[in-house]
């Protein structure tokens, strides 16, 4: 019941949001909603199974990751390729660590001018790479920590280089730092919280 209520409010929010967006951004926000719905359905599935018996955590985590990873990949393609304008002469580039987005966040927070939308945007970038790292760790059987770190960092470097060469966005080394932080956070969650459950063949009851 609780999961259904949350899904209903997400659906209402999406409808209201689409009404304020142009057509080129509708699918982008729809996919965000799809990922949220997929996550909530997985949580609802656990609750339903727990009421009937135990759930094999390793099996659930792998199946969830296999379903979640394509959504992350599709969102990545939309965000960094399909919804961008190329050849923009007004884009900027920052190659000095902690002098781009991180400095702006620190300055806004220090002066009390940090808006909720700015903080949410930066947090969203970090958490996207956290979820990507967790999905990779749940999908890859051999050396999951290595792949959960290497792939997100490589993608981040590729995106910033791509933006710089094609002038499709502001290339910022701070974005690489924040994205790497997100990937490391995902790996830490996997190693400290999830891997012990997988090694013990934990069953959620």
Biotite code that builds the C-alpha atoms (Angstrom):
import biotite.structure as struc

atoms = struc.array([
    struc.Atom([0.000, 0.000, 0.000], chain_id="A", res_id=1, res_name="UNK", atom_name="CA", element="C"),
    struc.Atom([2.783, 2.419, 0.954], chain_id="A", res_id=2, res_name="UNK", atom_name="CA", element="C"),
    struc.Atom([4.687, 1.637, -2.252], chain_id="A", res_id=3, res_name="UNK", atom_name="CA", element="C"),
    struc.Atom([1.563, 2.278, -4.334], chain_id="A", res_id=4, res_name="UNK", atom_name="CA", element="C"),
    struc.Atom([1.088, 5.679, -2.697], chain_id="A", res_id=5, res_name="UNK", atom_name="CA", element="C"),
    struc.Atom([4.694, 6.675, -3.419], chain_id="A", res_id=6, res_name="UNK", atom_name="CA", element="C"),
    struc.Atom([4.361, 5.565, -7.050], chain_id="A", res_id=7, res_name="UNK", atom_name="CA", element="C"),
    struc.Atom([1.156, 7.587, -7.357], chain_id="A", res_id=8, res_name="UNK", atom_name="CA", element="C"),
    struc.Atom([2.825, 10.783, -6.135], chain_id="A", res_id=9, res_name="UNK", atom_name="CA", element="C"),
    struc.Atom([5.792, 10.221, -8.459], chain_id="A", res_id=10, res_name="UNK", atom_name="CA", element="C"),
    struc.Atom([3.370, 9.848, -11.353], chain_id="A", res_id=11, res_name="UNK", atom_name="CA", element="C"),
    struc.Atom([1.548, 13.060, -10.396], chain_id="A", res_id=12, res_name="UNK", atom_name="CA", element="C"),
    struc.Atom([4.854, 14.903, -10.092], chain_id="A", res_id=13, res_name="UNK", atom_name="CA", element="C"),
    struc.Atom([5.960, 13.674, -13.514], chain_id="A", res_id=14, res_name="UNK", atom_name="CA", element="C"),
    struc.Atom([2.728, 14.804, -15.181], chain_id="A", res_id=15, res_name="UNK", atom_name="CA", element="C"),
    struc.Atom([3.064, 18.277, -13.672], chain_id="A", res_id=16, res_name="UNK", atom_name="CA", element="C"),
    struc.Atom([6.727, 18.438, -14.630], chain_id="A", res_id=17, res_name="UNK", atom_name="CA", element="C"),
    struc.Atom([6.120, 17.425, -18.237], chain_id="A", res_id=18, res_name="UNK", atom_name="CA", element="C"),
    struc.Atom([3.561, 20.220, -18.556], chain_id="A", res_id=19, res_name="UNK", atom_name="CA", element="C"),
    struc.Atom([6.360, 22.733, -17.861], chain_id="A", res_id=20, res_name="UNK", atom_name="CA", element="C"),
    struc.Atom([8.997, 21.220, -20.148], chain_id="A", res_id=21, res_name="UNK", atom_name="CA", element="C"),
    struc.Atom([9.587, 21.323, -23.861], chain_id="A", res_id=22, res_name="UNK", atom_name="CA", element="C"),
    struc.Atom([9.401, 18.085, -25.827], chain_id="A", res_id=23, res_name="UNK", atom_name="CA", element="C"),
    struc.Atom([13.178, 17.565, -25.925], chain_id="A", res_id=24, res_name="UNK", atom_name="CA", element="C"),
    struc.Atom([13.395, 17.136, -22.139], chain_id="A", res_id=25, res_name="UNK", atom_name="CA", element="C"),
    struc.Atom([10.302, 15.046, -21.495], chain_id="A", res_id=26, res_name="UNK", atom_name="CA", element="C"),
    struc.Atom([11.981, 11.687, -22.114], chain_id="A", res_id=27, res_name="UNK", atom_name="CA", element="C"),
    struc.Atom([14.915, 12.702, -19.898], chain_id="A", res_id=28, res_name="UNK", atom_name="CA", element="C"),
    struc.Atom([12.713, 13.298, -16.873], chain_id="A", res_id=29, res_name="UNK", atom_name="CA", element="C"),
    struc.Atom([10.536, 10.322, -17.761], chain_id="A", res_id=30, res_name="UNK", atom_name="CA", element="C"),
    struc.Atom([13.581, 8.094, -17.484], chain_id="A", res_id=31, res_name="UNK", atom_name="CA", element="C"),
    struc.Atom([14.462, 9.554, -14.100], chain_id="A", res_id=32, res_name="UNK", atom_name="CA", element="C"),
    struc.Atom([10.957, 8.632, -13.007], chain_id="A", res_id=33, res_name="UNK", atom_name="CA", element="C"),
    struc.Atom([11.298, 5.164, -14.512], chain_id="A", res_id=34, res_name="UNK", atom_name="CA", element="C"),
    struc.Atom([14.420, 4.530, -12.452], chain_id="A", res_id=35, res_name="UNK", atom_name="CA", element="C"),
    struc.Atom([12.633, 5.736, -9.313], chain_id="A", res_id=36, res_name="UNK", atom_name="CA", element="C"),
    struc.Atom([9.667, 3.485, -10.039], chain_id="A", res_id=37, res_name="UNK", atom_name="CA", element="C"),
    struc.Atom([11.943, 0.520, -10.749], chain_id="A", res_id=38, res_name="UNK", atom_name="CA", element="C"),
    struc.Atom([13.718, 1.036, -7.422], chain_id="A", res_id=39, res_name="UNK", atom_name="CA", element="C"),
    struc.Atom([10.463, 1.316, -5.496], chain_id="A", res_id=40, res_name="UNK", atom_name="CA", element="C"),
    struc.Atom([9.026, -1.760, -7.176], chain_id="A", res_id=41, res_name="UNK", atom_name="CA", element="C"),
    struc.Atom([12.123, -3.691, -6.125], chain_id="A", res_id=42, res_name="UNK", atom_name="CA", element="C"),
    struc.Atom([11.631, -2.493, -2.554], chain_id="A", res_id=43, res_name="UNK", atom_name="CA", element="C"),
    struc.Atom([7.973, -3.493, -2.750], chain_id="A", res_id=44, res_name="UNK", atom_name="CA", element="C"),
    struc.Atom([8.961, -6.921, -4.063], chain_id="A", res_id=45, res_name="UNK", atom_name="CA", element="C"),
    struc.Atom([11.221, -7.445, -1.051], chain_id="A", res_id=46, res_name="UNK", atom_name="CA", element="C"),
    struc.Atom([8.419, -6.452, 1.324], chain_id="A", res_id=47, res_name="UNK", atom_name="CA", element="C"),
    struc.Atom([6.006, -8.826, -0.394], chain_id="A", res_id=48, res_name="UNK", atom_name="CA", element="C"),
    struc.Atom([8.461, -11.725, -0.361], chain_id="A", res_id=49, res_name="UNK", atom_name="CA", element="C"),
    struc.Atom([9.410, -11.101, 3.249], chain_id="A", res_id=50, res_name="UNK", atom_name="CA", element="C"),
    struc.Atom([5.779, -11.495, 4.246], chain_id="A", res_id=51, res_name="UNK", atom_name="CA", element="C"),
    struc.Atom([5.749, -14.972, 2.676], chain_id="A", res_id=52, res_name="UNK", atom_name="CA", element="C"),
    struc.Atom([9.234, -16.205, 3.402], chain_id="A", res_id=53, res_name="UNK", atom_name="CA", element="C"),
    struc.Atom([12.928, -15.546, 2.937], chain_id="A", res_id=54, res_name="UNK", atom_name="CA", element="C"),
    struc.Atom([14.561, -13.827, -0.019], chain_id="A", res_id=55, res_name="UNK", atom_name="CA", element="C"),
    struc.Atom([17.952, -14.861, -1.381], chain_id="A", res_id=56, res_name="UNK", atom_name="CA", element="C"),
    struc.Atom([19.808, -11.540, -1.145], chain_id="A", res_id=57, res_name="UNK", atom_name="CA", element="C"),
    struc.Atom([22.551, -12.473, -3.631], chain_id="A", res_id=58, res_name="UNK", atom_name="CA", element="C"),
    struc.Atom([20.014, -13.499, -6.264], chain_id="A", res_id=59, res_name="UNK", atom_name="CA", element="C"),
    struc.Atom([17.930, -10.388, -5.676], chain_id="A", res_id=60, res_name="UNK", atom_name="CA", element="C"),
    struc.Atom([20.947, -8.030, -5.839], chain_id="A", res_id=61, res_name="UNK", atom_name="CA", element="C"),
    struc.Atom([22.195, -9.521, -9.094], chain_id="A", res_id=62, res_name="UNK", atom_name="CA", element="C"),
    struc.Atom([18.762, -9.431, -10.759], chain_id="A", res_id=63, res_name="UNK", atom_name="CA", element="C"),
    struc.Atom([18.168, -5.882, -9.567], chain_id="A", res_id=64, res_name="UNK", atom_name="CA", element="C"),
    struc.Atom([21.555, -4.768, -10.927], chain_id="A", res_id=65, res_name="UNK", atom_name="CA", element="C"),
    struc.Atom([20.924, -6.417, -14.293], chain_id="A", res_id=66, res_name="UNK", atom_name="CA", element="C"),
    struc.Atom([17.665, -4.494, -14.588], chain_id="A", res_id=67, res_name="UNK", atom_name="CA", element="C"),
    struc.Atom([19.029, -1.225, -13.224], chain_id="A", res_id=68, res_name="UNK", atom_name="CA", element="C"),
    struc.Atom([22.202, -1.044, -15.339], chain_id="A", res_id=69, res_name="UNK", atom_name="CA", element="C"),
    struc.Atom([20.439, -0.590, -18.725], chain_id="A", res_id=70, res_name="UNK", atom_name="CA", element="C"),
    struc.Atom([18.436, 2.300, -17.254], chain_id="A", res_id=71, res_name="UNK", atom_name="CA", element="C"),
    struc.Atom([21.665, 3.956, -16.091], chain_id="A", res_id=72, res_name="UNK", atom_name="CA", element="C"),
    struc.Atom([23.188, 3.470, -19.539], chain_id="A", res_id=73, res_name="UNK", atom_name="CA", element="C"),
    struc.Atom([20.147, 4.926, -21.300], chain_id="A", res_id=74, res_name="UNK", atom_name="CA", element="C"),
    struc.Atom([20.098, 7.909, -18.945], chain_id="A", res_id=75, res_name="UNK", atom_name="CA", element="C"),
    struc.Atom([23.808, 8.455, -19.606], chain_id="A", res_id=76, res_name="UNK", atom_name="CA", element="C"),
    struc.Atom([23.263, 8.483, -23.384], chain_id="A", res_id=77, res_name="UNK", atom_name="CA", element="C"),
    struc.Atom([20.360, 10.906, -23.085], chain_id="A", res_id=78, res_name="UNK", atom_name="CA", element="C"),
    struc.Atom([22.088, 13.284, -20.734], chain_id="A", res_id=79, res_name="UNK", atom_name="CA", element="C"),
    struc.Atom([25.478, 13.482, -22.404], chain_id="A", res_id=80, res_name="UNK", atom_name="CA", element="C"),
    struc.Atom([24.694, 13.001, -26.085], chain_id="A", res_id=81, res_name="UNK", atom_name="CA", element="C"),
    struc.Atom([21.092, 13.297, -27.257], chain_id="A", res_id=82, res_name="UNK", atom_name="CA", element="C"),
    struc.Atom([20.028, 16.362, -25.265], chain_id="A", res_id=83, res_name="UNK", atom_name="CA", element="C"),
    struc.Atom([23.058, 18.546, -25.956], chain_id="A", res_id=84, res_name="UNK", atom_name="CA", element="C"),
    struc.Atom([23.863, 21.356, -28.358], chain_id="A", res_id=85, res_name="UNK", atom_name="CA", element="C"),
    struc.Atom([27.235, 21.052, -30.055], chain_id="A", res_id=86, res_name="UNK", atom_name="CA", element="C"),
    struc.Atom([29.571, 23.828, -31.168], chain_id="A", res_id=87, res_name="UNK", atom_name="CA", element="C"),
    struc.Atom([28.510, 26.270, -28.454], chain_id="A", res_id=88, res_name="UNK", atom_name="CA", element="C"),
    struc.Atom([31.068, 29.099, -28.344], chain_id="A", res_id=89, res_name="UNK", atom_name="CA", element="C"),
    struc.Atom([29.971, 30.233, -24.880], chain_id="A", res_id=90, res_name="UNK", atom_name="CA", element="C"),
    struc.Atom([31.028, 27.098, -22.989], chain_id="A", res_id=91, res_name="UNK", atom_name="CA", element="C"),
    struc.Atom([33.872, 27.293, -20.485], chain_id="A", res_id=92, res_name="UNK", atom_name="CA", element="C"),
    struc.Atom([36.587, 24.906, -19.333], chain_id="A", res_id=93, res_name="UNK", atom_name="CA", element="C"),
    struc.Atom([38.309, 24.493, -15.972], chain_id="A", res_id=94, res_name="UNK", atom_name="CA", element="C"),
    struc.Atom([41.433, 22.361, -15.594], chain_id="A", res_id=95, res_name="UNK", atom_name="CA", element="C"),
    struc.Atom([42.368, 23.479, -12.060], chain_id="A", res_id=96, res_name="UNK", atom_name="CA", element="C"),
    struc.Atom([41.078, 21.153, -9.312], chain_id="A", res_id=97, res_name="UNK", atom_name="CA", element="C"),
    struc.Atom([38.736, 22.724, -6.751], chain_id="A", res_id=98, res_name="UNK", atom_name="CA", element="C"),
    struc.Atom([38.382, 25.907, -8.801], chain_id="A", res_id=99, res_name="UNK", atom_name="CA", element="C"),
    struc.Atom([35.221, 25.003, -10.670], chain_id="A", res_id=100, res_name="UNK", atom_name="CA", element="C"),
    struc.Atom([31.979, 23.508, -9.403], chain_id="A", res_id=101, res_name="UNK", atom_name="CA", element="C"),
    struc.Atom([33.423, 22.521, -6.030], chain_id="A", res_id=102, res_name="UNK", atom_name="CA", element="C"),
    struc.Atom([34.616, 26.072, -5.394], chain_id="A", res_id=103, res_name="UNK", atom_name="CA", element="C"),
    struc.Atom([31.237, 27.456, -6.426], chain_id="A", res_id=104, res_name="UNK", atom_name="CA", element="C"),
    struc.Atom([29.445, 25.113, -4.024], chain_id="A", res_id=105, res_name="UNK", atom_name="CA", element="C"),
    struc.Atom([31.810, 26.087, -1.210], chain_id="A", res_id=106, res_name="UNK", atom_name="CA", element="C"),
    struc.Atom([31.436, 29.803, -1.957], chain_id="A", res_id=107, res_name="UNK", atom_name="CA", element="C"),
    struc.Atom([27.641, 29.640, -2.149], chain_id="A", res_id=108, res_name="UNK", atom_name="CA", element="C"),
    struc.Atom([27.476, 27.664, 1.088], chain_id="A", res_id=109, res_name="UNK", atom_name="CA", element="C"),
    struc.Atom([29.860, 30.089, 2.798], chain_id="A", res_id=110, res_name="UNK", atom_name="CA", element="C"),
    struc.Atom([27.870, 33.148, 1.755], chain_id="A", res_id=111, res_name="UNK", atom_name="CA", element="C"),
    struc.Atom([24.512, 31.514, 2.421], chain_id="A", res_id=112, res_name="UNK", atom_name="CA", element="C"),
    struc.Atom([23.425, 31.769, -1.230], chain_id="A", res_id=113, res_name="UNK", atom_name="CA", element="C"),
    struc.Atom([23.446, 28.058, -2.053], chain_id="A", res_id=114, res_name="UNK", atom_name="CA", element="C"),
    struc.Atom([20.112, 27.300, -3.682], chain_id="A", res_id=115, res_name="UNK", atom_name="CA", element="C"),
    struc.Atom([18.301, 24.000, -3.327], chain_id="A", res_id=116, res_name="UNK", atom_name="CA", element="C"),
    struc.Atom([18.353, 23.397, -7.099], chain_id="A", res_id=117, res_name="UNK", atom_name="CA", element="C"),
    struc.Atom([22.138, 23.886, -7.289], chain_id="A", res_id=118, res_name="UNK", atom_name="CA", element="C"),
    struc.Atom([22.764, 21.535, -4.375], chain_id="A", res_id=119, res_name="UNK", atom_name="CA", element="C"),
    struc.Atom([20.319, 18.993, -5.805], chain_id="A", res_id=120, res_name="UNK", atom_name="CA", element="C"),
    struc.Atom([22.008, 19.106, -9.218], chain_id="A", res_id=121, res_name="UNK", atom_name="CA", element="C"),
    struc.Atom([25.457, 18.432, -7.748], chain_id="A", res_id=122, res_name="UNK", atom_name="CA", element="C"),
    struc.Atom([24.139, 15.725, -5.433], chain_id="A", res_id=123, res_name="UNK", atom_name="CA", element="C"),
    struc.Atom([22.349, 14.106, -8.369], chain_id="A", res_id=124, res_name="UNK", atom_name="CA", element="C"),
    struc.Atom([25.584, 13.862, -10.357], chain_id="A", res_id=125, res_name="UNK", atom_name="CA", element="C"),
    struc.Atom([27.354, 12.242, -7.416], chain_id="A", res_id=126, res_name="UNK", atom_name="CA", element="C"),
    struc.Atom([24.541, 9.795, -6.665], chain_id="A", res_id=127, res_name="UNK", atom_name="CA", element="C"),
    struc.Atom([24.194, 8.820, -10.333], chain_id="A", res_id=128, res_name="UNK", atom_name="CA", element="C"),
    struc.Atom([27.751, 7.497, -10.313], chain_id="A", res_id=129, res_name="UNK", atom_name="CA", element="C"),
    struc.Atom([27.135, 5.913, -6.914], chain_id="A", res_id=130, res_name="UNK", atom_name="CA", element="C"),
    struc.Atom([24.194, 3.952, -8.302], chain_id="A", res_id=131, res_name="UNK", atom_name="CA", element="C"),
    struc.Atom([26.170, 3.075, -11.439], chain_id="A", res_id=132, res_name="UNK", atom_name="CA", element="C"),
    struc.Atom([29.008, 1.737, -9.308], chain_id="A", res_id=133, res_name="UNK", atom_name="CA", element="C"),
    struc.Atom([26.617, -0.339, -7.189], chain_id="A", res_id=134, res_name="UNK", atom_name="CA", element="C"),
    struc.Atom([24.939, -1.740, -10.298], chain_id="A", res_id=135, res_name="UNK", atom_name="CA", element="C"),
    struc.Atom([28.299, -2.719, -11.792], chain_id="A", res_id=136, res_name="UNK", atom_name="CA", element="C"),
    struc.Atom([29.400, -4.361, -8.537], chain_id="A", res_id=137, res_name="UNK", atom_name="CA", element="C"),
    struc.Atom([26.192, -6.373, -8.542], chain_id="A", res_id=138, res_name="UNK", atom_name="CA", element="C"),
    struc.Atom([26.536, -7.400, -12.186], chain_id="A", res_id=139, res_name="UNK", atom_name="CA", element="C"),
    struc.Atom([30.229, -8.277, -12.554], chain_id="A", res_id=140, res_name="UNK", atom_name="CA", element="C"),
    struc.Atom([31.265, -11.475, -10.794], chain_id="A", res_id=141, res_name="UNK", atom_name="CA", element="C"),
    struc.Atom([35.054, -11.123, -11.060], chain_id="A", res_id=142, res_name="UNK", atom_name="CA", element="C"),
    struc.Atom([36.718, -8.093, -9.452], chain_id="A", res_id=143, res_name="UNK", atom_name="CA", element="C"),
    struc.Atom([33.502, -6.127, -8.928], chain_id="A", res_id=144, res_name="UNK", atom_name="CA", element="C"),
    struc.Atom([35.255, -3.400, -6.913], chain_id="A", res_id=145, res_name="UNK", atom_name="CA", element="C"),
    struc.Atom([37.717, -2.753, -9.740], chain_id="A", res_id=146, res_name="UNK", atom_name="CA", element="C"),
    struc.Atom([34.997, -2.493, -12.378], chain_id="A", res_id=147, res_name="UNK", atom_name="CA", element="C"),
    struc.Atom([32.728, -0.534, -10.053], chain_id="A", res_id=148, res_name="UNK", atom_name="CA", element="C"),
    struc.Atom([35.451, 2.099, -9.759], chain_id="A", res_id=149, res_name="UNK", atom_name="CA", element="C"),
    struc.Atom([37.144, 1.994, -13.155], chain_id="A", res_id=150, res_name="UNK", atom_name="CA", element="C"),
    struc.Atom([34.096, 2.245, -15.421], chain_id="A", res_id=151, res_name="UNK", atom_name="CA", element="C"),
    struc.Atom([32.457, 5.280, -13.727], chain_id="A", res_id=152, res_name="UNK", atom_name="CA", element="C"),
    struc.Atom([35.773, 7.167, -13.546], chain_id="A", res_id=153, res_name="UNK", atom_name="CA", element="C"),
    struc.Atom([36.563, 6.378, -17.188], chain_id="A", res_id=154, res_name="UNK", atom_name="CA", element="C"),
    struc.Atom([33.080, 7.523, -18.220], chain_id="A", res_id=155, res_name="UNK", atom_name="CA", element="C"),
    struc.Atom([33.515, 10.757, -16.297], chain_id="A", res_id=156, res_name="UNK", atom_name="CA", element="C"),
    struc.Atom([36.863, 11.514, -17.952], chain_id="A", res_id=157, res_name="UNK", atom_name="CA", element="C"),
    struc.Atom([35.386, 10.670, -21.347], chain_id="A", res_id=158, res_name="UNK", atom_name="CA", element="C"),
    struc.Atom([32.392, 12.965, -20.827], chain_id="A", res_id=159, res_name="UNK", atom_name="CA", element="C"),
    struc.Atom([34.471, 15.968, -19.778], chain_id="A", res_id=160, res_name="UNK", atom_name="CA", element="C"),
    struc.Atom([36.881, 15.426, -22.685], chain_id="A", res_id=161, res_name="UNK", atom_name="CA", element="C"),
    struc.Atom([33.947, 15.022, -25.059], chain_id="A", res_id=162, res_name="UNK", atom_name="CA", element="C"),
    struc.Atom([32.405, 18.275, -23.837], chain_id="A", res_id=163, res_name="UNK", atom_name="CA", element="C"),
    struc.Atom([35.702, 20.093, -24.280], chain_id="A", res_id=164, res_name="UNK", atom_name="CA", element="C"),
    struc.Atom([36.323, 18.840, -27.818], chain_id="A", res_id=165, res_name="UNK", atom_name="CA", element="C"),
    struc.Atom([32.772, 19.247, -29.121], chain_id="A", res_id=166, res_name="UNK", atom_name="CA", element="C"),
    struc.Atom([31.918, 22.390, -27.121], chain_id="A", res_id=167, res_name="UNK", atom_name="CA", element="C"),
    struc.Atom([28.742, 20.739, -25.920], chain_id="A", res_id=168, res_name="UNK", atom_name="CA", element="C"),
    struc.Atom([29.082, 21.722, -22.275], chain_id="A", res_id=169, res_name="UNK", atom_name="CA", element="C"),
    struc.Atom([31.307, 23.215, -19.602], chain_id="A", res_id=170, res_name="UNK", atom_name="CA", element="C"),
    struc.Atom([34.278, 20.890, -19.140], chain_id="A", res_id=171, res_name="UNK", atom_name="CA", element="C"),
    struc.Atom([35.292, 20.913, -15.484], chain_id="A", res_id=172, res_name="UNK", atom_name="CA", element="C"),
    struc.Atom([37.856, 18.773, -13.696], chain_id="A", res_id=173, res_name="UNK", atom_name="CA", element="C"),
    struc.Atom([35.784, 19.246, -10.534], chain_id="A", res_id=174, res_name="UNK", atom_name="CA", element="C"),
    struc.Atom([33.032, 17.209, -12.184], chain_id="A", res_id=175, res_name="UNK", atom_name="CA", element="C"),
    struc.Atom([35.492, 14.333, -12.526], chain_id="A", res_id=176, res_name="UNK", atom_name="CA", element="C"),
    struc.Atom([36.367, 14.678, -8.835], chain_id="A", res_id=177, res_name="UNK", atom_name="CA", element="C"),
    struc.Atom([32.705, 14.674, -7.775], chain_id="A", res_id=178, res_name="UNK", atom_name="CA", element="C"),
    struc.Atom([31.845, 11.765, -10.067], chain_id="A", res_id=179, res_name="UNK", atom_name="CA", element="C"),
    struc.Atom([34.825, 9.808, -8.754], chain_id="A", res_id=180, res_name="UNK", atom_name="CA", element="C"),
    struc.Atom([33.617, 10.549, -5.232], chain_id="A", res_id=181, res_name="UNK", atom_name="CA", element="C"),
    struc.Atom([30.258, 9.081, -6.197], chain_id="A", res_id=182, res_name="UNK", atom_name="CA", element="C"),
    struc.Atom([31.897, 5.939, -7.587], chain_id="A", res_id=183, res_name="UNK", atom_name="CA", element="C"),
    struc.Atom([34.056, 5.518, -4.479], chain_id="A", res_id=184, res_name="UNK", atom_name="CA", element="C"),
    struc.Atom([30.971, 5.939, -2.299], chain_id="A", res_id=185, res_name="UNK", atom_name="CA", element="C"),
    struc.Atom([29.248, 3.168, -4.253], chain_id="A", res_id=186, res_name="UNK", atom_name="CA", element="C"),
    struc.Atom([32.239, 0.853, -3.865], chain_id="A", res_id=187, res_name="UNK", atom_name="CA", element="C"),
    struc.Atom([32.419, 1.551, -0.123], chain_id="A", res_id=188, res_name="UNK", atom_name="CA", element="C"),
    struc.Atom([28.727, 0.758, 0.274], chain_id="A", res_id=189, res_name="UNK", atom_name="CA", element="C"),
    struc.Atom([29.274, -2.482, -1.625], chain_id="A", res_id=190, res_name="UNK", atom_name="CA", element="C"),
    struc.Atom([32.351, -3.543, 0.354], chain_id="A", res_id=191, res_name="UNK", atom_name="CA", element="C"),
    struc.Atom([31.171, -2.537, 3.812], chain_id="A", res_id=192, res_name="UNK", atom_name="CA", element="C"),
    struc.Atom([27.461, -3.328, 3.628], chain_id="A", res_id=193, res_name="UNK", atom_name="CA", element="C"),
    struc.Atom([26.585, -5.532, 0.662], chain_id="A", res_id=194, res_name="UNK", atom_name="CA", element="C"),
    struc.Atom([29.563, -7.844, 0.213], chain_id="A", res_id=195, res_name="UNK", atom_name="CA", element="C"),
    struc.Atom([29.335, -9.264, 3.779], chain_id="A", res_id=196, res_name="UNK", atom_name="CA", element="C"),
    struc.Atom([25.703, -10.156, 3.089], chain_id="A", res_id=197, res_name="UNK", atom_name="CA", element="C"),
    struc.Atom([26.632, -11.800, -0.203], chain_id="A", res_id=198, res_name="UNK", atom_name="CA", element="C"),
    struc.Atom([29.485, -13.809, 1.334], chain_id="A", res_id=199, res_name="UNK", atom_name="CA", element="C"),
    struc.Atom([27.285, -15.072, 4.168], chain_id="A", res_id=200, res_name="UNK", atom_name="CA", element="C"),
    struc.Atom([24.562, -16.135, 1.718], chain_id="A", res_id=201, res_name="UNK", atom_name="CA", element="C"),
    struc.Atom([22.169, -13.946, 3.669], chain_id="A", res_id=202, res_name="UNK", atom_name="CA", element="C"),
    struc.Atom([18.466, -14.492, 3.284], chain_id="A", res_id=203, res_name="UNK", atom_name="CA", element="C"),
    struc.Atom([16.162, -11.560, 4.035], chain_id="A", res_id=204, res_name="UNK", atom_name="CA", element="C"),
    struc.Atom([13.289, -12.694, 6.260], chain_id="A", res_id=205, res_name="UNK", atom_name="CA", element="C"),
])
